[in-house]
């Protein structure tokens, strides 16, 4: 059996530098997704951040919360 996948949405973070490593890791459990930005430095210390997304009833993902390290 062959499986085919197609992109339906690109997950992006607003106002984040390319060097923040957004998306270097992610995890999905049910309708919740966590995407990390391991080098985000809101305080110039590269402490990182986690971005939480929730899945909508139409299957799209929407930003929910940002947690700073």
BANU-653327 format. One record per atom (N, C-alpha, C, O): residue number from 1; residue in three letters; atom name; z, y, x. Coordinates in nm, 2 decimals, m for minus. Example, Ala and Ser with C-alpha at 12.3 -4.5 7.8 and 13.67 -1.06 7.14 Angstrom:
<migus>
MIGU    i   aa  at      zz      yy      xx
MIGU    1  ala   N    0.78   m0.57    1.32
MIGU    1  ala  CA    0.78   m0.45    1.23
MIGU    1  ala   C    0.78   m0.33    1.32
MIGU    1  ala   O    0.85   m0.33    1.42
MIGU    2  ser   N    0.71   m0.22    1.28
MIGU    2  ser  CA    0.71   m0.11    1.37
MIGU    2  ser   C    0.79    0.00    1.29
MIGU    2  ser   O    0.80    0.11    1.34
</migus>
This chain:
<migus>
MIGU    i   aa  at      zz      yy      xx
MIGU    1  unk   N    0.00   m0.12    0.08
MIGU    1  unk  CA    0.00    0.00    0.00
MIGU    1  unk   C    0.00    0.12    0.09
MIGU    1  unk   O    0.07    0.13    0.19
MIGU    2  unk   N   m0.08    0.22    0.05
MIGU    2  unk  CA   m0.09    0.34    0.13
MIGU    2  unk   C   m0.02    0.46    0.05
MIGU    2  unk   O   m0.03    0.47   m0.07
MIGU    3  unk   N    0.04    0.54    0.13
MIGU    3  unk  CA    0.11    0.66    0.07
MIGU    3  unk   C    0.04    0.79    0.12
MIGU    3  unk   O    0.01    0.80    0.24
MIGU    4  unk   N    0.03    0.88    0.03
MIGU    4  unk  CA   m0.03    1.01    0.07
MIGU    4  unk   C    0.07    1.12    0.03
MIGU    4  unk   O    0.14    1.11   m0.08
MIGU    5  unk   N    0.08    1.22    0.12
MIGU    5  unk  CA    0.17    1.33    0.09
MIGU    5  unk   C    0.10    1.46    0.10
MIGU    5  unk   O    0.00    1.47    0.17
MIGU    6  unk   N    0.14    1.55    0.02
MIGU    6  unk  CA    0.08    1.69    0.03
MIGU    6  unk   C    0.19    1.79    0.02
MIGU    6  unk   O    0.29    1.77   m0.05
MIGU    7  unk   N    0.16    1.90    0.09
MIGU    7  unk  CA    0.26    2.01    0.10
MIGU    7  unk   C    0.26    2.08   m0.04
MIGU    7  unk   O    0.15    2.12   m0.09
MIGU    8  unk   N    0.37    2.10   m0.10
MIGU    8  unk  CA    0.38    2.18   m0.22
MIGU    8  unk   C    0.45    2.31   m0.20
MIGU    8  unk   O    0.44    2.40   m0.29
MIGU    9  unk   N    0.53    2.32   m0.09
MIGU    9  unk  CA    0.60    2.45   m0.07
MIGU    9  unk   C    0.64    2.46    0.08
MIGU    9  unk   O    0.67    2.35    0.14
MIGU   10  unk   N    0.64    2.57    0.13
MIGU   10  unk  CA    0.69    2.60    0.27
MIGU   10  unk   C    0.82    2.67    0.26
MIGU   10  unk   O    0.84    2.77    0.19
MIGU   11  unk   N    0.92    2.61    0.32
MIGU   11  unk  CA    1.06    2.67    0.32
MIGU   11  unk   C    1.07    2.76    0.44
MIGU   11  unk   O    1.05    2.72    0.55
MIGU   12  unk   N    1.10    2.89    0.41
MIGU   12  unk  CA    1.11    2.99    0.51
MIGU   12  unk   C    1.24    3.07    0.49
MIGU   12  unk   O    1.29    3.07    0.38
MIGU   13  unk   N    1.28    3.13    0.59
MIGU   13  unk  CA    1.40    3.22    0.59
MIGU   13  unk   C    1.35    3.36    0.61
MIGU   13  unk   O    1.27    3.38    0.70
MIGU   14  unk   N    1.40    3.45    0.53
MIGU   14  unk  CA    1.36    3.59    0.55
MIGU   14  unk   C    1.44    3.65    0.66
MIGU   14  unk   O    1.56    3.61    0.68
MIGU   15  unk   N    1.39    3.74    0.73
MIGU   15  unk  CA    1.46    3.82    0.83
MIGU   15  unk   C    1.53    3.73    0.94
MIGU   15  unk   O    1.64    3.76    0.97
MIGU   16  unk   N    1.45    3.64    0.99
MIGU   16  unk  CA    1.51    3.56    1.10
MIGU   16  unk   C    1.41    3.56    1.22
MIGU   16  unk   O    1.29    3.55    1.20
MIGU   17  unk   N    1.47    3.56    1.34
MIGU   17  unk  CA    1.38    3.57    1.46
MIGU   17  unk   C    1.33    3.43    1.49
MIGU   17  unk   O    1.40    3.33    1.45
MIGU   18  unk   N    1.21    3.42    1.55
MIGU   18  unk  CA    1.15    3.29    1.58
MIGU   18  unk   C    1.24    3.21    1.68
MIGU   18  unk   O    1.25    3.09    1.67
MIGU   19  unk   N    1.32    3.28    1.76
MIGU   19  unk  CA    1.40    3.21    1.86
MIGU   19  unk   C    1.53    3.15    1.79
MIGU   19  unk   O    1.61    3.09    1.86
MIGU   20  unk   N    1.55    3.17    1.66
MIGU   20  unk  CA    1.67    3.12    1.60
MIGU   20  unk   C    1.66    2.97    1.57
MIGU   20  unk   O    1.76    2.91    1.53
MIGU   21  unk   N    1.54    2.91    1.59
MIGU   21  unk  CA    1.52    2.76    1.57
MIGU   21  unk   C    1.54    2.72    1.43
MIGU   21  unk   O    1.60    2.62    1.40
MIGU   22  unk   N    1.50    2.81    1.33
MIGU   22  unk  CA    1.51    2.77    1.19
MIGU   22  unk   C    1.43    2.65    1.17
MIGU   22  unk   O    1.31    2.64    1.20
MIGU   23  unk   N    1.49    2.55    1.10
MIGU   23  unk  CA    1.42    2.43    1.07
MIGU   23  unk   C    1.42    2.32    1.17
MIGU   23  unk   O    1.36    2.21    1.15
MIGU   24  unk   N    1.49    2.34    1.28
MIGU   24  unk  CA    1.50    2.24    1.38
MIGU   24  unk   C    1.56    2.11    1.33
MIGU   24  unk   O    1.53    2.00    1.38
MIGU   25  unk   N    1.65    2.12    1.23
MIGU   25  unk  CA    1.70    2.00    1.16
MIGU   25  unk   C    1.72    2.04    1.01
MIGU   25  unk   O    1.75    2.15    0.98
MIGU   26  unk   N    1.71    1.93    0.93
MIGU   26  unk  CA    1.74    1.95    0.79
MIGU   26  unk   C    1.79    1.82    0.73
MIGU   26  unk   O    1.77    1.71    0.79
MIGU   27  unk   N    1.85    1.83    0.62
MIGU   27  unk  CA    1.90    1.72    0.54
MIGU   27  unk   C    1.89    1.74    0.39
MIGU   27  unk   O    1.91    1.85    0.35
MIGU   28  unk   N    1.85    1.64    0.32
MIGU   28  unk  CA    1.83    1.65    0.18
MIGU   28  unk   C    1.92    1.54    0.11
MIGU   28  unk   O    1.92    1.42    0.15
MIGU   29  unk   N    1.99    1.58    0.01
MIGU   29  unk  CA    2.07    1.49   m0.07
MIGU   29  unk   C    2.06    1.53   m0.22
MIGU   29  unk   O    2.11    1.63   m0.26
MIGU   30  unk   N    1.98    1.45   m0.29
MIGU   30  unk  CA    1.96    1.48   m0.43
MIGU   30  unk   C    1.89    1.62   m0.45
MIGU   30  unk   O    1.77    1.63   m0.40
MIGU   31  unk   N    1.95    1.71   m0.51
MIGU   31  unk  CA    1.89    1.84   m0.53
MIGU   31  unk   C    1.94    1.95   m0.44
MIGU   31  unk   O    1.92    2.07   m0.47
MIGU   32  unk   N    2.00    1.91   m0.33
MIGU   32  unk  CA    2.05    2.01   m0.23
MIGU   32  unk   C    1.98    1.98   m0.09
MIGU   32  unk   O    1.98    1.87   m0.05
MIGU   33  unk   N    1.94    2.09   m0.03
MIGU   33  unk  CA    1.88    2.08    0.11
MIGU   33  unk   C    1.95    2.18    0.20
MIGU   33  unk   O    1.98    2.29    0.16
MIGU   34  unk   N    1.98    2.13    0.32
MIGU   34  unk  CA    2.04    2.22    0.42
MIGU   34  unk   C    1.94    2.22    0.54
MIGU   34  unk   O    1.90    2.12    0.59
MIGU   35  unk   N    1.91    2.35    0.58
MIGU   35  unk  CA    1.82    2.37    0.69
MIGU   35  unk   C    1.90    2.45    0.79
MIGU   35  unk   O    1.96    2.55    0.76
MIGU   36  unk   N    1.90    2.41    0.92
MIGU   36  unk  CA    1.97    2.48    1.02
MIGU   36  unk   C    1.89    2.58    1.10
MIGU   36  unk   O    1.76    2.56    1.11
MIGU   37  unk   N    1.95    2.67    1.16
MIGU   37  unk  CA    1.89    2.77    1.25
MIGU   37  unk   C    2.00    2.77    1.37
MIGU   37  unk   O    2.08    2.86    1.37
MIGU   38  unk   N    1.98    2.68    1.46
MIGU   38  unk  CA    2.09    2.65    1.56
MIGU   38  unk   C    2.11    2.77    1.65
MIGU   38  unk   O    2.22    2.78    1.71
MIGU   39  unk   N    2.02    2.86    1.67
MIGU   39  unk  CA    2.04    2.97    1.76
MIGU   39  unk   C    2.04    3.11    1.69
MIGU   39  unk   O    2.03    3.21    1.76
MIGU   40  unk   N    2.06    3.11    1.56
MIGU   40  unk  CA    2.07    3.24    1.49
MIGU   40  unk   C    2.20    3.31    1.55
MIGU   40  unk   O    2.30    3.26    1.57
MIGU   41  unk   N    2.18    3.44    1.57
MIGU   41  unk  CA    2.29    3.52    1.64
MIGU   41  unk   C    2.31    3.65    1.57
MIGU   41  unk   O    2.29    3.76    1.62
MIGU   42  unk   N    2.37    3.64    1.45
MIGU   42  unk  CA    2.41    3.76    1.37
MIGU   42  unk   C    2.51    3.84    1.45
MIGU   42  unk   O    2.51    3.96    1.43
MIGU   43  unk   N    2.58    3.78    1.54
MIGU   43  unk  CA    2.68    3.85    1.62
MIGU   43  unk   C    2.65    3.84    1.77
MIGU   43  unk   O    2.73    3.87    1.85
MIGU   44  unk   N    2.52    3.82    1.80
MIGU   44  unk  CA    2.48    3.80    1.94
MIGU   44  unk   C    2.55    3.70    2.02
MIGU   44  unk   O    2.56    3.71    2.14
MIGU   45  unk   N    2.59    3.59    1.95
MIGU   45  unk  CA    2.66    3.48    2.02
MIGU   45  unk   C    2.59    3.34    2.00
MIGU   45  unk   O    2.64    3.24    2.05
MIGU   46  unk   N    2.47    3.34    1.94
MIGU   46  unk  CA    2.40    3.22    1.91
MIGU   46  unk   C    2.48    3.11    1.84
MIGU   46  unk   O    2.48    2.99    1.88
MIGU   47  unk   N    2.56    3.15    1.75
MIGU   47  unk  CA    2.65    3.06    1.68
MIGU   47  unk   C    2.58    2.97    1.58
MIGU   47  unk   O    2.63    2.87    1.53
MIGU   48  unk   N    2.46    3.01    1.54
MIGU   48  unk  CA    2.39    2.93    1.44
MIGU   48  unk   C    2.42    2.96    1.30
MIGU   48  unk   O    2.51    3.04    1.26
MIGU   49  unk   N    2.34    2.90    1.21
MIGU   49  unk  CA    2.36    2.92    1.06
MIGU   49  unk   C    2.30    2.80    0.99
MIGU   49  unk   O    2.21    2.73    1.04
MIGU   50  unk   N    2.35    2.78    0.87
MIGU   50  unk  CA    2.29    2.68    0.78
MIGU   50  unk   C    2.25    2.75    0.66
MIGU   50  unk   O    2.32    2.83    0.60
MIGU   51  unk   N    2.13    2.71    0.61
MIGU   51  unk  CA    2.07    2.77    0.49
MIGU   51  unk   C    2.07    2.66    0.38
MIGU   51  unk   O    2.02    2.55    0.41
MIGU   52  unk   N    2.13    2.69    0.27
MIGU   52  unk  CA    2.14    2.59    0.16
MIGU   52  unk   C    2.03    2.63    0.06
MIGU   52  unk   O    2.02    2.74    0.01
MIGU   53  unk   N    1.96    2.53    0.01
MIGU   53  unk  CA    1.85    2.55   m0.09
MIGU   53  unk   C    1.88    2.45   m0.20
MIGU   53  unk   O    1.93    2.34   m0.18
MIGU   54  unk   N    1.85    2.49   m0.33
MIGU   54  unk  CA    1.87    2.40   m0.44
MIGU   54  unk   C    1.74    2.38   m0.51
MIGU   54  unk   O    1.65    2.47   m0.51
MIGU   55  unk   N    1.72    2.25   m0.55
MIGU   55  unk  CA    1.59    2.22   m0.62
MIGU   55  unk   C    1.59    2.26   m0.76
MIGU   55  unk   O    1.69    2.23   m0.84
MIGU   56  unk   N    1.49    2.33   m0.81
MIGU   56  unk  CA    1.47    2.37   m0.95
MIGU   56  unk   C    1.42    2.26   m1.03
MIGU   56  unk   O    1.37    2.16   m0.98
MIGU   57  unk   N    1.42    2.27   m1.16
MIGU   57  unk  CA    1.38    2.17   m1.25
MIGU   57  unk   C    1.22    2.14   m1.24
MIGU   57  unk   O    1.18    2.04   m1.27
MIGU   58  unk   N    1.15    2.24   m1.19
MIGU   58  unk  CA    1.01    2.23   m1.17
MIGU   58  unk   C    0.97    2.16   m1.03
MIGU   58  unk   O    0.85    2.14   m1.00
MIGU   59  unk   N    1.07    2.13   m0.96
MIGU   59  unk  CA    1.05    2.06   m0.83
MIGU   59  unk   C    1.05    2.15   m0.71
MIGU   59  unk   O    1.04    2.11   m0.59
MIGU   60  unk   N    1.05    2.28   m0.73
MIGU   60  unk  CA    1.04    2.38   m0.62
MIGU   60  unk   C    1.19    2.40   m0.57
MIGU   60  unk   O    1.28    2.37   m0.64
MIGU   61  unk   N    1.19    2.45   m0.45
MIGU   61  unk  CA    1.32    2.48   m0.38
MIGU   61  unk   C    1.35    2.63   m0.38
MIGU   61  unk   O    1.26    2.71   m0.35
MIGU   62  unk   N    1.47    2.67   m0.41
MIGU   62  unk  CA    1.51    2.81   m0.40
MIGU   62  unk   C    1.63    2.83   m0.32
MIGU   62  unk   O    1.72    2.74   m0.31
MIGU   63  unk   N    1.63    2.94   m0.24
MIGU   63  unk  CA    1.75    2.97   m0.16
MIGU   63  unk   C    1.87    2.99   m0.24
MIGU   63  unk   O    1.87    3.05   m0.35
MIGU   64  unk   N    1.99    2.93   m0.19
MIGU   64  unk  CA    2.11    2.94   m0.26
MIGU   64  unk   C    2.22    3.02   m0.18
MIGU   64  unk   O    2.28    3.11   m0.23
MIGU   65  unk   N    2.23    2.98   m0.05
MIGU   65  unk  CA    2.34    3.04    0.03
MIGU   65  unk   C    2.31    3.02    0.18
MIGU   65  unk   O    2.25    2.93    0.22
MIGU   66  unk   N    2.36    3.12    0.26
MIGU   66  unk  CA    2.36    3.11    0.40
MIGU   66  unk   C    2.50    3.10    0.45
MIGU   66  unk   O    2.59    3.18    0.41
MIGU   67  unk   N    2.52    3.01    0.55
MIGU   67  unk  CA    2.66    2.99    0.61
MIGU   67  unk   C    2.64    3.02    0.76
MIGU   67  unk   O    2.57    2.95    0.82
MIGU   68  unk   N    2.72    3.12    0.81
MIGU   68  unk  CA    2.71    3.15    0.95
MIGU   68  unk   C    2.81    3.06    1.03
MIGU   68  unk   O    2.92    3.03    0.98
MIGU   69  unk   N    2.77    3.03    1.15
MIGU   69  unk  CA    2.86    2.95    1.24
MIGU   69  unk   C    2.96    3.04    1.30
MIGU   69  unk   O    3.04    2.99    1.38
</migus>
